[in-house]
């Protein structure tokens, strides 16, 4: 199957779903952990679009746009495994040094979907922590921060962050990346552009979608120039 046809097929499966179902359609299966979710998304991105990923950020101080290039395959391979045997799939952990014996589990993809309606980052982090602690929500900011830190130590690949430096003012900051969101945004953009190209060539030359997708990208671009001339 030509790559264009595979891309449209993947877009169609994901576009007709939402939440966890869309994520499973994008990744090919339901991820068991946040670490696996990130690895699958990066591998899937490389499969469809190649390993190079061009990202941009914006400096909060002077609004300068900052560019960042990563390699999806290398990034996926470099993600460390979870420390826990079950890779975050529901096992309970006890916070060492906590006098009350607080038990917690690592966040799961289902937690993200359950809280996706929360737009504020701080409120989202608090709600996620509350879901992952056994019993009542832990009181005290120090205890909550200790639990969050231990979660990160147990599964560092659960969250992807990149350090950026503004070339204009020199400010530095850490920018998060959700590879599933990236995969969906790029897939949707490429699919919509491809559908537009198919529509143009179908009107101009009377070709079917299969005819257009059978063309390589170079010949397709050449025919698009002829159609628009």
mmCIF file of the C-alpha atoms, coordinates in Angstrom:
data_MODEL
# 
_entry.id   MODEL 
# 
loop_
_atom_site.group_PDB 
_atom_site.id 
_atom_site.type_symbol 
_atom_site.label_atom_id 
_atom_site.label_alt_id 
_atom_site.label_comp_id 
_atom_site.label_asym_id 
_atom_site.label_entity_id 
_atom_site.label_seq_id 
_atom_site.pdbx_PDB_ins_code 
_atom_site.Cartn_x 
_atom_site.Cartn_y 
_atom_site.Cartn_z 
_atom_site.occupancy 
_atom_site.B_iso_or_equiv 
_atom_site.pdbx_formal_charge 
_atom_site.auth_seq_id 
_atom_site.auth_comp_id 
_atom_site.auth_asym_id 
_atom_site.auth_atom_id 
_atom_site.pdbx_PDB_model_num 
ATOM 1   C CA . UNK A 1 1   ? 0.000   0.000  0.000   1.00 0.00 ? 1   UNK A CA 1 
ATOM 2   C CA . UNK A 1 2   ? 1.477   3.385  -0.983  1.00 0.00 ? 2   UNK A CA 1 
ATOM 3   C CA . UNK A 1 3   ? 2.458   5.592  1.941   1.00 0.00 ? 3   UNK A CA 1 
ATOM 4   C CA . UNK A 1 4   ? -0.190  8.181  1.051   1.00 0.00 ? 4   UNK A CA 1 
ATOM 5   C CA . UNK A 1 5   ? -2.930  5.562  1.221   1.00 0.00 ? 5   UNK A CA 1 
ATOM 6   C CA . UNK A 1 6   ? -1.639  4.298  4.580   1.00 0.00 ? 6   UNK A CA 1 
ATOM 7   C CA . UNK A 1 7   ? -1.541  7.851  5.896   1.00 0.00 ? 7   UNK A CA 1 
ATOM 8   C CA . UNK A 1 8   ? -5.152  8.514  4.878   1.00 0.00 ? 8   UNK A CA 1 
ATOM 9   C CA . UNK A 1 9   ? -6.248  5.185  6.309   1.00 0.00 ? 9   UNK A CA 1 
ATOM 10  C CA . UNK A 1 10  ? -4.617  5.997  9.656   1.00 0.00 ? 10  UNK A CA 1 
ATOM 11  C CA . UNK A 1 11  ? -6.131  9.494  9.645   1.00 0.00 ? 11  UNK A CA 1 
ATOM 12  C CA . UNK A 1 12  ? -9.605  8.139  8.895   1.00 0.00 ? 12  UNK A CA 1 
ATOM 13  C CA . UNK A 1 13  ? -9.449  5.594  11.717  1.00 0.00 ? 13  UNK A CA 1 
ATOM 14  C CA . UNK A 1 14  ? -8.346  8.239  14.219  1.00 0.00 ? 14  UNK A CA 1 
ATOM 15  C CA . UNK A 1 15  ? -10.649 11.021 12.985  1.00 0.00 ? 15  UNK A CA 1 
ATOM 16  C CA . UNK A 1 16  ? -13.762 8.960  13.628  1.00 0.00 ? 16  UNK A CA 1 
ATOM 17  C CA . UNK A 1 17  ? -12.770 8.342  17.257  1.00 0.00 ? 17  UNK A CA 1 
ATOM 18  C CA . UNK A 1 18  ? -11.883 10.384 20.318  1.00 0.00 ? 18  UNK A CA 1 
ATOM 19  C CA . UNK A 1 19  ? -10.076 10.023 23.632  1.00 0.00 ? 19  UNK A CA 1 
ATOM 20  C CA . UNK A 1 20  ? -8.620  6.614  24.397  1.00 0.00 ? 20  UNK A CA 1 
ATOM 21  C CA . UNK A 1 21  ? -10.097 5.083  21.231  1.00 0.00 ? 21  UNK A CA 1 
ATOM 22  C CA . UNK A 1 22  ? -8.362  7.661  19.027  1.00 0.00 ? 22  UNK A CA 1 
ATOM 23  C CA . UNK A 1 23  ? -5.088  7.124  20.855  1.00 0.00 ? 23  UNK A CA 1 
ATOM 24  C CA . UNK A 1 24  ? -5.307  3.356  20.363  1.00 0.00 ? 24  UNK A CA 1 
ATOM 25  C CA . UNK A 1 25  ? -6.054  3.887  16.661  1.00 0.00 ? 25  UNK A CA 1 
ATOM 26  C CA . UNK A 1 26  ? -3.039  6.179  16.284  1.00 0.00 ? 26  UNK A CA 1 
ATOM 27  C CA . UNK A 1 27  ? -0.634  3.924  18.162  1.00 0.00 ? 27  UNK A CA 1 
ATOM 28  C CA . UNK A 1 28  ? -1.903  0.581  16.895  1.00 0.00 ? 28  UNK A CA 1 
ATOM 29  C CA . UNK A 1 29  ? -2.836  -0.648 20.374  1.00 0.00 ? 29  UNK A CA 1 
ATOM 30  C CA . UNK A 1 30  ? -3.717  0.617  23.831  1.00 0.00 ? 30  UNK A CA 1 
ATOM 31  C CA . UNK A 1 31  ? -0.516  1.528  25.695  1.00 0.00 ? 31  UNK A CA 1 
ATOM 32  C CA . UNK A 1 32  ? -0.074  -0.040 29.119  1.00 0.00 ? 32  UNK A CA 1 
ATOM 33  C CA . UNK A 1 33  ? 1.874   2.868  30.582  1.00 0.00 ? 33  UNK A CA 1 
ATOM 34  C CA . UNK A 1 34  ? 2.785   6.470  29.887  1.00 0.00 ? 34  UNK A CA 1 
ATOM 35  C CA . UNK A 1 35  ? 6.310   5.386  28.995  1.00 0.00 ? 35  UNK A CA 1 
ATOM 36  C CA . UNK A 1 36  ? 5.018   2.924  26.405  1.00 0.00 ? 36  UNK A CA 1 
ATOM 37  C CA . UNK A 1 37  ? 2.582   5.582  25.141  1.00 0.00 ? 37  UNK A CA 1 
ATOM 38  C CA . UNK A 1 38  ? 5.478   7.940  24.406  1.00 0.00 ? 38  UNK A CA 1 
ATOM 39  C CA . UNK A 1 39  ? 7.620   5.274  22.748  1.00 0.00 ? 39  UNK A CA 1 
ATOM 40  C CA . UNK A 1 40  ? 4.791   4.071  20.501  1.00 0.00 ? 40  UNK A CA 1 
ATOM 41  C CA . UNK A 1 41  ? 3.950   7.626  19.425  1.00 0.00 ? 41  UNK A CA 1 
ATOM 42  C CA . UNK A 1 42  ? 7.547   8.458  18.546  1.00 0.00 ? 42  UNK A CA 1 
ATOM 43  C CA . UNK A 1 43  ? 7.971   5.190  16.629  1.00 0.00 ? 43  UNK A CA 1 
ATOM 44  C CA . UNK A 1 44  ? 4.703   5.803  14.783  1.00 0.00 ? 44  UNK A CA 1 
ATOM 45  C CA . UNK A 1 45  ? 5.781   9.331  13.883  1.00 0.00 ? 45  UNK A CA 1 
ATOM 46  C CA . UNK A 1 46  ? 9.044   8.038  12.419  1.00 0.00 ? 46  UNK A CA 1 
ATOM 47  C CA . UNK A 1 47  ? 7.141   5.360  10.497  1.00 0.00 ? 47  UNK A CA 1 
ATOM 48  C CA . UNK A 1 48  ? 4.862   7.881  8.785   1.00 0.00 ? 48  UNK A CA 1 
ATOM 49  C CA . UNK A 1 49  ? 6.972   11.020 8.499   1.00 0.00 ? 49  UNK A CA 1 
ATOM 50  C CA . UNK A 1 50  ? 10.599  10.031 9.033   1.00 0.00 ? 50  UNK A CA 1 
ATOM 51  C CA . UNK A 1 51  ? 12.776  10.424 12.109  1.00 0.00 ? 51  UNK A CA 1 
ATOM 52  C CA . UNK A 1 52  ? 13.511  14.202 11.974  1.00 0.00 ? 52  UNK A CA 1 
ATOM 53  C CA . UNK A 1 53  ? 11.008  16.294 13.940  1.00 0.00 ? 53  UNK A CA 1 
ATOM 54  C CA . UNK A 1 54  ? 11.005  20.088 13.689  1.00 0.00 ? 54  UNK A CA 1 
ATOM 55  C CA . UNK A 1 55  ? 9.540   21.759 16.776  1.00 0.00 ? 55  UNK A CA 1 
ATOM 56  C CA . UNK A 1 56  ? 9.100   25.397 17.773  1.00 0.00 ? 56  UNK A CA 1 
ATOM 57  C CA . UNK A 1 57  ? 8.706   27.149 21.093  1.00 0.00 ? 57  UNK A CA 1 
ATOM 58  C CA . UNK A 1 58  ? 8.163   30.758 22.064  1.00 0.00 ? 58  UNK A CA 1 
ATOM 59  C CA . UNK A 1 59  ? 10.048  32.686 24.695  1.00 0.00 ? 59  UNK A CA 1 
ATOM 60  C CA . UNK A 1 60  ? 7.652   33.915 27.367  1.00 0.00 ? 60  UNK A CA 1 
ATOM 61  C CA . UNK A 1 61  ? 9.900   36.912 28.055  1.00 0.00 ? 61  UNK A CA 1 
ATOM 62  C CA . UNK A 1 62  ? 10.448  38.426 24.588  1.00 0.00 ? 62  UNK A CA 1 
ATOM 63  C CA . UNK A 1 63  ? 8.141   36.297 22.353  1.00 0.00 ? 63  UNK A CA 1 
ATOM 64  C CA . UNK A 1 64  ? 11.027  35.156 20.137  1.00 0.00 ? 64  UNK A CA 1 
ATOM 65  C CA . UNK A 1 65  ? 10.319  31.892 18.308  1.00 0.00 ? 65  UNK A CA 1 
ATOM 66  C CA . UNK A 1 66  ? 12.840  29.156 19.135  1.00 0.00 ? 66  UNK A CA 1 
ATOM 67  C CA . UNK A 1 67  ? 13.404  26.166 16.869  1.00 0.00 ? 67  UNK A CA 1 
ATOM 68  C CA . UNK A 1 68  ? 14.239  22.669 18.094  1.00 0.00 ? 68  UNK A CA 1 
ATOM 69  C CA . UNK A 1 69  ? 15.060  19.592 16.027  1.00 0.00 ? 69  UNK A CA 1 
ATOM 70  C CA . UNK A 1 70  ? 14.913  16.067 17.452  1.00 0.00 ? 70  UNK A CA 1 
ATOM 71  C CA . UNK A 1 71  ? 15.194  12.564 16.035  1.00 0.00 ? 71  UNK A CA 1 
ATOM 72  C CA . UNK A 1 72  ? 12.053  10.575 16.846  1.00 0.00 ? 72  UNK A CA 1 
ATOM 73  C CA . UNK A 1 73  ? 13.742  7.165  16.600  1.00 0.00 ? 73  UNK A CA 1 
ATOM 74  C CA . UNK A 1 74  ? 16.733  8.151  18.717  1.00 0.00 ? 74  UNK A CA 1 
ATOM 75  C CA . UNK A 1 75  ? 14.476  9.841  21.251  1.00 0.00 ? 75  UNK A CA 1 
ATOM 76  C CA . UNK A 1 76  ? 12.308  6.717  21.555  1.00 0.00 ? 76  UNK A CA 1 
ATOM 77  C CA . UNK A 1 77  ? 15.361  4.478  21.941  1.00 0.00 ? 77  UNK A CA 1 
ATOM 78  C CA . UNK A 1 78  ? 16.814  6.757  24.622  1.00 0.00 ? 78  UNK A CA 1 
ATOM 79  C CA . UNK A 1 79  ? 13.729  6.697  26.843  1.00 0.00 ? 79  UNK A CA 1 
ATOM 80  C CA . UNK A 1 80  ? 14.697  4.878  30.055  1.00 0.00 ? 80  UNK A CA 1 
ATOM 81  C CA . UNK A 1 81  ? 12.571  1.944  31.218  1.00 0.00 ? 81  UNK A CA 1 
ATOM 82  C CA . UNK A 1 82  ? 10.434  2.222  34.321  1.00 0.00 ? 82  UNK A CA 1 
ATOM 83  C CA . UNK A 1 83  ? 12.076  1.170  37.577  1.00 0.00 ? 83  UNK A CA 1 
ATOM 84  C CA . UNK A 1 84  ? 9.039   -0.858 38.638  1.00 0.00 ? 84  UNK A CA 1 
ATOM 85  C CA . UNK A 1 85  ? 8.619   -4.383 37.279  1.00 0.00 ? 85  UNK A CA 1 
ATOM 86  C CA . UNK A 1 86  ? 5.113   -3.721 35.971  1.00 0.00 ? 86  UNK A CA 1 
ATOM 87  C CA . UNK A 1 87  ? 6.176   -0.515 34.141  1.00 0.00 ? 87  UNK A CA 1 
ATOM 88  C CA . UNK A 1 88  ? 3.490   1.499  35.879  1.00 0.00 ? 88  UNK A CA 1 
ATOM 89  C CA . UNK A 1 89  ? 0.553   -0.803 35.241  1.00 0.00 ? 89  UNK A CA 1 
ATOM 90  C CA . UNK A 1 90  ? -1.170  -0.499 38.576  1.00 0.00 ? 90  UNK A CA 1 
ATOM 91  C CA . UNK A 1 91  ? 1.376   -1.686 41.184  1.00 0.00 ? 91  UNK A CA 1 
ATOM 92  C CA . UNK A 1 92  ? 1.408   0.150  44.505  1.00 0.00 ? 92  UNK A CA 1 
ATOM 93  C CA . UNK A 1 93  ? 4.487   1.856  45.927  1.00 0.00 ? 93  UNK A CA 1 
ATOM 94  C CA . UNK A 1 94  ? 5.187   3.151  49.427  1.00 0.00 ? 94  UNK A CA 1 
ATOM 95  C CA . UNK A 1 95  ? 6.876   6.501  49.801  1.00 0.00 ? 95  UNK A CA 1 
ATOM 96  C CA . UNK A 1 96  ? 10.036  5.865  51.780  1.00 0.00 ? 96  UNK A CA 1 
ATOM 97  C CA . UNK A 1 97  ? 10.312  8.063  54.853  1.00 0.00 ? 97  UNK A CA 1 
ATOM 98  C CA . UNK A 1 98  ? 6.593   8.909  54.920  1.00 0.00 ? 98  UNK A CA 1 
ATOM 99  C CA . UNK A 1 99  ? 5.426   8.240  58.456  1.00 0.00 ? 99  UNK A CA 1 
ATOM 100 C CA . UNK A 1 100 ? 1.846   7.546  57.446  1.00 0.00 ? 100 UNK A CA 1 
ATOM 101 C CA . UNK A 1 101 ? 2.806   4.815  54.952  1.00 0.00 ? 101 UNK A CA 1 
ATOM 102 C CA . UNK A 1 102 ? 1.339   6.656  51.981  1.00 0.00 ? 102 UNK A CA 1 
ATOM 103 C CA . UNK A 1 103 ? 0.833   4.328  49.029  1.00 0.00 ? 103 UNK A CA 1 
ATOM 104 C CA . UNK A 1 104 ? 0.641   5.445  45.410  1.00 0.00 ? 104 UNK A CA 1 
ATOM 105 C CA . UNK A 1 105 ? 0.678   4.031  41.920  1.00 0.00 ? 105 UNK A CA 1 
ATOM 106 C CA . UNK A 1 106 ? 2.164   5.459  38.743  1.00 0.00 ? 106 UNK A CA 1 
ATOM 107 C CA . UNK A 1 107 ? -0.131  7.422  36.409  1.00 0.00 ? 107 UNK A CA 1 
ATOM 108 C CA . UNK A 1 108 ? -1.671  5.497  33.511  1.00 0.00 ? 108 UNK A CA 1 
ATOM 109 C CA . UNK A 1 109 ? -2.924  6.623  30.089  1.00 0.00 ? 109 UNK A CA 1 
ATOM 110 C CA . UNK A 1 110 ? -6.483  6.169  31.389  1.00 0.00 ? 110 UNK A CA 1 
ATOM 111 C CA . UNK A 1 111 ? -5.776  8.858  34.006  1.00 0.00 ? 111 UNK A CA 1 
ATOM 112 C CA . UNK A 1 112 ? -4.854  11.344 31.288  1.00 0.00 ? 112 UNK A CA 1 
ATOM 113 C CA . UNK A 1 113 ? -8.060  10.656 29.393  1.00 0.00 ? 113 UNK A CA 1 
ATOM 114 C CA . UNK A 1 114 ? -10.169 10.968 32.531  1.00 0.00 ? 114 UNK A CA 1 
ATOM 115 C CA . UNK A 1 115 ? -8.688  14.398 33.259  1.00 0.00 ? 115 UNK A CA 1 
ATOM 116 C CA . UNK A 1 116 ? -8.423  15.763 29.714  1.00 0.00 ? 116 UNK A CA 1 
ATOM 117 C CA . UNK A 1 117 ? -11.159 18.310 30.436  1.00 0.00 ? 117 UNK A CA 1 
ATOM 118 C CA . UNK A 1 118 ? -8.855  20.161 32.877  1.00 0.00 ? 118 UNK A CA 1 
ATOM 119 C CA . UNK A 1 119 ? -7.002  22.874 31.006  1.00 0.00 ? 119 UNK A CA 1 
ATOM 120 C CA . UNK A 1 120 ? -4.990  24.405 33.842  1.00 0.00 ? 120 UNK A CA 1 
ATOM 121 C CA . UNK A 1 121 ? -1.606  22.683 34.268  1.00 0.00 ? 121 UNK A CA 1 
ATOM 122 C CA . UNK A 1 122 ? -1.461  23.066 38.049  1.00 0.00 ? 122 UNK A CA 1 
ATOM 123 C CA . UNK A 1 123 ? -5.032  21.847 38.553  1.00 0.00 ? 123 UNK A CA 1 
ATOM 124 C CA . UNK A 1 124 ? -4.350  18.929 36.200  1.00 0.00 ? 124 UNK A CA 1 
ATOM 125 C CA . UNK A 1 125 ? -1.221  17.892 38.126  1.00 0.00 ? 125 UNK A CA 1 
ATOM 126 C CA . UNK A 1 126 ? -3.088  18.071 41.442  1.00 0.00 ? 126 UNK A CA 1 
ATOM 127 C CA . UNK A 1 127 ? -6.000  16.015 40.117  1.00 0.00 ? 127 UNK A CA 1 
ATOM 128 C CA . UNK A 1 128 ? -3.626  13.433 38.632  1.00 0.00 ? 128 UNK A CA 1 
ATOM 129 C CA . UNK A 1 129 ? -1.820  13.050 41.949  1.00 0.00 ? 129 UNK A CA 1 
ATOM 130 C CA . UNK A 1 130 ? -5.091  12.631 43.814  1.00 0.00 ? 130 UNK A CA 1 
ATOM 131 C CA . UNK A 1 131 ? -6.135  9.812  41.462  1.00 0.00 ? 131 UNK A CA 1 
ATOM 132 C CA . UNK A 1 132 ? -2.868  7.942  42.015  1.00 0.00 ? 132 UNK A CA 1 
ATOM 133 C CA . UNK A 1 133 ? -2.718  8.047  45.823  1.00 0.00 ? 133 UNK A CA 1 
ATOM 134 C CA . UNK A 1 134 ? -4.484  5.321  47.783  1.00 0.00 ? 134 UNK A CA 1 
ATOM 135 C CA . UNK A 1 135 ? -7.263  6.569  50.019  1.00 0.00 ? 135 UNK A CA 1 
ATOM 136 C CA . UNK A 1 136 ? -7.674  10.241 50.855  1.00 0.00 ? 136 UNK A CA 1 
ATOM 137 C CA . UNK A 1 137 ? -5.631  12.856 49.013  1.00 0.00 ? 137 UNK A CA 1 
ATOM 138 C CA . UNK A 1 138 ? -2.367  13.573 50.847  1.00 0.00 ? 138 UNK A CA 1 
ATOM 139 C CA . UNK A 1 139 ? -2.345  16.772 52.867  1.00 0.00 ? 139 UNK A CA 1 
ATOM 140 C CA . UNK A 1 140 ? 0.648   19.057 52.891  1.00 0.00 ? 140 UNK A CA 1 
ATOM 141 C CA . UNK A 1 141 ? 2.536   20.448 49.921  1.00 0.00 ? 141 UNK A CA 1 
ATOM 142 C CA . UNK A 1 142 ? 5.835   18.855 50.934  1.00 0.00 ? 142 UNK A CA 1 
ATOM 143 C CA . UNK A 1 143 ? 4.322   15.352 50.936  1.00 0.00 ? 143 UNK A CA 1 
ATOM 144 C CA . UNK A 1 144 ? 2.613   15.922 47.585  1.00 0.00 ? 144 UNK A CA 1 
ATOM 145 C CA . UNK A 1 145 ? 5.864   17.136 46.039  1.00 0.00 ? 145 UNK A CA 1 
ATOM 146 C CA . UNK A 1 146 ? 7.725   14.128 47.455  1.00 0.00 ? 146 UNK A CA 1 
ATOM 147 C CA . UNK A 1 147 ? 5.209   11.728 45.903  1.00 0.00 ? 147 UNK A CA 1 
ATOM 148 C CA . UNK A 1 148 ? 5.381   13.514 42.535  1.00 0.00 ? 148 UNK A CA 1 
ATOM 149 C CA . UNK A 1 149 ? 9.178   13.387 42.614  1.00 0.00 ? 149 UNK A CA 1 
ATOM 150 C CA . UNK A 1 150 ? 9.186   9.662  43.397  1.00 0.00 ? 150 UNK A CA 1 
ATOM 151 C CA . UNK A 1 151 ? 6.755   9.027  40.545  1.00 0.00 ? 151 UNK A CA 1 
ATOM 152 C CA . UNK A 1 152 ? 9.137   10.760 38.175  1.00 0.00 ? 152 UNK A CA 1 
ATOM 153 C CA . UNK A 1 153 ? 12.053  8.692  39.457  1.00 0.00 ? 153 UNK A CA 1 
ATOM 154 C CA . UNK A 1 154 ? 10.153  5.438  38.990  1.00 0.00 ? 154 UNK A CA 1 
ATOM 155 C CA . UNK A 1 155 ? 9.044   6.260  35.451  1.00 0.00 ? 155 UNK A CA 1 
ATOM 156 C CA . UNK A 1 156 ? 11.147  9.082  33.955  1.00 0.00 ? 156 UNK A CA 1 
ATOM 157 C CA . UNK A 1 157 ? 9.909   8.305  30.440  1.00 0.00 ? 157 UNK A CA 1 
ATOM 158 C CA . UNK A 1 158 ? 6.338   9.194  31.432  1.00 0.00 ? 158 UNK A CA 1 
ATOM 159 C CA . UNK A 1 159 ? 6.923   12.848 30.520  1.00 0.00 ? 159 UNK A CA 1 
ATOM 160 C CA . UNK A 1 160 ? 9.099   14.306 27.761  1.00 0.00 ? 160 UNK A CA 1 
ATOM 161 C CA . UNK A 1 161 ? 10.710  17.697 28.332  1.00 0.00 ? 161 UNK A CA 1 
ATOM 162 C CA . UNK A 1 162 ? 13.305  19.647 26.365  1.00 0.00 ? 162 UNK A CA 1 
ATOM 163 C CA . UNK A 1 163 ? 15.528  22.507 27.462  1.00 0.00 ? 163 UNK A CA 1 
ATOM 164 C CA . UNK A 1 164 ? 15.286  25.616 25.284  1.00 0.00 ? 164 UNK A CA 1 
ATOM 165 C CA . UNK A 1 165 ? 17.336  28.801 25.234  1.00 0.00 ? 165 UNK A CA 1 
ATOM 166 C CA . UNK A 1 166 ? 16.160  32.023 23.646  1.00 0.00 ? 166 UNK A CA 1 
ATOM 167 C CA . UNK A 1 167 ? 18.776  33.317 21.165  1.00 0.00 ? 167 UNK A CA 1 
ATOM 168 C CA . UNK A 1 168 ? 17.520  36.868 21.629  1.00 0.00 ? 168 UNK A CA 1 
ATOM 169 C CA . UNK A 1 169 ? 17.386  37.384 25.400  1.00 0.00 ? 169 UNK A CA 1 
ATOM 170 C CA . UNK A 1 170 ? 19.234  34.314 26.692  1.00 0.00 ? 170 UNK A CA 1 
ATOM 171 C CA . UNK A 1 171 ? 16.377  33.079 28.893  1.00 0.00 ? 171 UNK A CA 1 
ATOM 172 C CA . UNK A 1 172 ? 16.136  29.302 29.366  1.00 0.00 ? 172 UNK A CA 1 
ATOM 173 C CA . UNK A 1 173 ? 13.112  27.159 30.095  1.00 0.00 ? 173 UNK A CA 1 
ATOM 174 C CA . UNK A 1 174 ? 11.854  23.592 29.921  1.00 0.00 ? 174 UNK A CA 1 
ATOM 175 C CA . UNK A 1 175 ? 9.196   22.803 27.330  1.00 0.00 ? 175 UNK A CA 1 
ATOM 176 C CA . UNK A 1 176 ? 7.020   19.657 27.560  1.00 0.00 ? 176 UNK A CA 1 
ATOM 177 C CA . UNK A 1 177 ? 6.193   17.542 24.517  1.00 0.00 ? 177 UNK A CA 1 
ATOM 178 C CA . UNK A 1 178 ? 3.222   15.213 24.156  1.00 0.00 ? 178 UNK A CA 1 
ATOM 179 C CA . UNK A 1 179 ? 4.229   12.898 21.281  1.00 0.00 ? 179 UNK A CA 1 
ATOM 180 C CA . UNK A 1 180 ? 0.674   11.598 20.816  1.00 0.00 ? 180 UNK A CA 1 
ATOM 181 C CA . UNK A 1 181 ? -0.623  15.136 20.363  1.00 0.00 ? 181 UNK A CA 1 
ATOM 182 C CA . UNK A 1 182 ? 2.258   15.848 17.962  1.00 0.00 ? 182 UNK A CA 1 
ATOM 183 C CA . UNK A 1 183 ? 1.519   12.690 15.967  1.00 0.00 ? 183 UNK A CA 1 
ATOM 184 C CA . UNK A 1 184 ? -2.168  13.550 15.625  1.00 0.00 ? 184 UNK A CA 1 
ATOM 185 C CA . UNK A 1 185 ? -1.570  17.197 14.656  1.00 0.00 ? 185 UNK A CA 1 
ATOM 186 C CA . UNK A 1 186 ? 0.943   16.292 11.935  1.00 0.00 ? 186 UNK A CA 1 
ATOM 187 C CA . UNK A 1 187 ? -1.126  13.351 10.674  1.00 0.00 ? 187 UNK A CA 1 
ATOM 188 C CA . UNK A 1 188 ? -4.259  15.491 10.400  1.00 0.00 ? 188 UNK A CA 1 
ATOM 189 C CA . UNK A 1 189 ? -2.379  18.304 8.657   1.00 0.00 ? 189 UNK A CA 1 
ATOM 190 C CA . UNK A 1 190 ? -0.712  15.987 6.138   1.00 0.00 ? 190 UNK A CA 1 
ATOM 191 C CA . UNK A 1 191 ? -3.951  14.114 5.453   1.00 0.00 ? 191 UNK A CA 1 
ATOM 192 C CA . UNK A 1 192 ? -5.919  17.315 4.854   1.00 0.00 ? 192 UNK A CA 1 
ATOM 193 C CA . UNK A 1 193 ? -3.214  18.598 2.516   1.00 0.00 ? 193 UNK A CA 1 
ATOM 194 C CA . UNK A 1 194 ? -3.163  15.289 0.631   1.00 0.00 ? 194 UNK A CA 1 
ATOM 195 C CA . UNK A 1 195 ? -6.936  15.304 0.262   1.00 0.00 ? 195 UNK A CA 1 
ATOM 196 C CA . UNK A 1 196 ? -6.718  18.806 -1.181  1.00 0.00 ? 196 UNK A CA 1 
ATOM 197 C CA . UNK A 1 197 ? -4.151  17.642 -3.726  1.00 0.00 ? 197 UNK A CA 1 
ATOM 198 C CA . UNK A 1 198 ? -6.356  14.699 -4.691  1.00 0.00 ? 198 UNK A CA 1 
ATOM 199 C CA . UNK A 1 199 ? -9.330  17.030 -5.181  1.00 0.00 ? 199 UNK A CA 1 
ATOM 200 C CA . UNK A 1 200 ? -7.316  19.369 -7.443  1.00 0.00 ? 200 UNK A CA 1 
ATOM 201 C CA . UNK A 1 201 ? -5.967  16.580 -9.651  1.00 0.00 ? 201 UNK A CA 1 
ATOM 202 C CA . UNK A 1 202 ? -9.322  14.791 -9.791  1.00 0.00 ? 202 UNK A CA 1 
ATOM 203 C CA . UNK A 1 203 ? -11.031 17.953 -11.079 1.00 0.00 ? 203 UNK A CA 1 
ATOM 204 C CA . UNK A 1 204 ? -8.279  18.759 -13.557 1.00 0.00 ? 204 UNK A CA 1 
ATOM 205 C CA . UNK A 1 205 ? -7.494  15.335 -14.984 1.00 0.00 ? 205 UNK A CA 1 
ATOM 206 C CA . UNK A 1 206 ? -10.435 13.172 -13.930 1.00 0.00 ? 206 UNK A CA 1 
ATOM 207 C CA . UNK A 1 207 ? -8.235  10.830 -11.897 1.00 0.00 ? 207 UNK A CA 1 
ATOM 208 C CA . UNK A 1 208 ? -9.456  8.718  -8.996  1.00 0.00 ? 208 UNK A CA 1 
ATOM 209 C CA . UNK A 1 209 ? -8.008  8.854  -5.495  1.00 0.00 ? 209 UNK A CA 1 
ATOM 210 C CA . UNK A 1 210 ? -6.165  5.617  -6.204  1.00 0.00 ? 210 UNK A CA 1 
ATOM 211 C CA . UNK A 1 211 ? -4.634  7.121  -9.357  1.00 0.00 ? 211 UNK A CA 1 
ATOM 212 C CA . UNK A 1 212 ? -3.369  10.163 -7.477  1.00 0.00 ? 212 UNK A CA 1 
ATOM 213 C CA . UNK A 1 213 ? -1.994  8.147  -4.544  1.00 0.00 ? 213 UNK A CA 1 
ATOM 214 C CA . UNK A 1 214 ? -0.130  5.882  -6.965  1.00 0.00 ? 214 UNK A CA 1 
ATOM 215 C CA . UNK A 1 215 ? 1.963   8.891  -7.998  1.00 0.00 ? 215 UNK A CA 1 
ATOM 216 C CA . UNK A 1 216 ? 5.172   9.572  -6.132  1.00 0.00 ? 216 UNK A CA 1 
ATOM 217 C CA . UNK A 1 217 ? 5.477   12.934 -4.370  1.00 0.00 ? 217 UNK A CA 1 
ATOM 218 C CA . UNK A 1 218 ? 7.727   14.419 -7.081  1.00 0.00 ? 218 UNK A CA 1 
ATOM 219 C CA . UNK A 1 219 ? 5.402   13.568 -9.966  1.00 0.00 ? 219 UNK A CA 1 
ATOM 220 C CA . UNK A 1 220 ? 2.366   14.583 -7.918  1.00 0.00 ? 220 UNK A CA 1 
ATOM 221 C CA . UNK A 1 221 ? 3.916   18.003 -7.277  1.00 0.00 ? 221 UNK A CA 1 
ATOM 222 C CA . UNK A 1 222 ? 4.667   18.382 -10.985 1.00 0.00 ? 222 UNK A CA 1 
ATOM 223 C CA . UNK A 1 223 ? 1.075   17.574 -11.962 1.00 0.00 ? 223 UNK A CA 1 
ATOM 224 C CA . UNK A 1 224 ? -0.193  20.013 -9.332  1.00 0.00 ? 224 UNK A CA 1 
ATOM 225 C CA . UNK A 1 225 ? 1.866   22.757 -10.984 1.00 0.00 ? 225 UNK A CA 1 
ATOM 226 C CA . UNK A 1 226 ? 0.378   21.850 -14.357 1.00 0.00 ? 226 UNK A CA 1 
ATOM 227 C CA . UNK A 1 227 ? -3.149  21.802 -12.914 1.00 0.00 ? 227 UNK A CA 1 
ATOM 228 C CA . UNK A 1 228 ? -2.722  25.241 -11.399 1.00 0.00 ? 228 UNK A CA 1 
ATOM 229 C CA . UNK A 1 229 ? -1.048  26.768 -14.457 1.00 0.00 ? 229 UNK A CA 1 
# 
